[in-house]
Amino acid sequence: MRSLVKALAIGLAFVALVMLGYFGRDYVKLLGPPEKCWEIKEVEGRLYKVNPCTGQFVLIGDAPR
């Protein structure tokens, strides 16, 4: 009985971690080093390289049409 409860607790913890990684990947990314936060975003027809961890952004150019 005790081993069944232990196995169930481990299984639920694993499922919780998988769900956190899937649904919370944008938030989990903020926990890592700022160098790995860069992403490309389109704003008003222009492409920007954005780092949400530090608030930096760089204009790349116009978005393709």
N, C-alpha and C positions, 0 to 999 in steps of 0.2 A: 504494500500500500504506500509506504513512504517513498519507494523508488518511482512509483507511478506519479506521485505528486511532484517529485523532483524533475522527472522527465517532462511533465506538463509545464512546469515553470520555465525550464530551459527552452522548450519549444515556443512558448509565448514570448519570451525575451528575444528569441531569434526573429520571430515574425514582426515584433515591434521595431527591431533594428532595420529589417528589410523595408517596412513601410516608411520609416523615417528617411531612409535613403531615397526612396522613390518619390514621396510627396514633399519632402523637405530638402531636396537637393540644393535649392537656391540658398536656403538658410545654412545648411551644413557647409556649403562652399565658403561662406563668410568666416568660418572658424579656422580655415587653413591660412597659409601664408599669402600675403597680398599679391605676390607675383603671379599666383595661379588664378586670380579672380577675373582676369581680363576676358571680356566678351564683346561681340559685335552687336550693335543695336541700330535699327533704322529709326530716325526721328525726322519727320517732315521732309521725306525724300532724300535725306542725307545719311550716310553711314558713319557711325562713330565707334571707336574702340573705347569701351567704357570699363572702368574698374570700380564696381560698387563697394569694394572693401575700403578704398581710400578716397573715393569721390572724384578721381581723375578721369578725364576724357580727352580723346584726340580725334579730330575730324579726319576721316579717311578720304571721303569724296562723296560724289553723288551716287545715289542708289540706282542700280540698273532698272530700266523700264521694261 
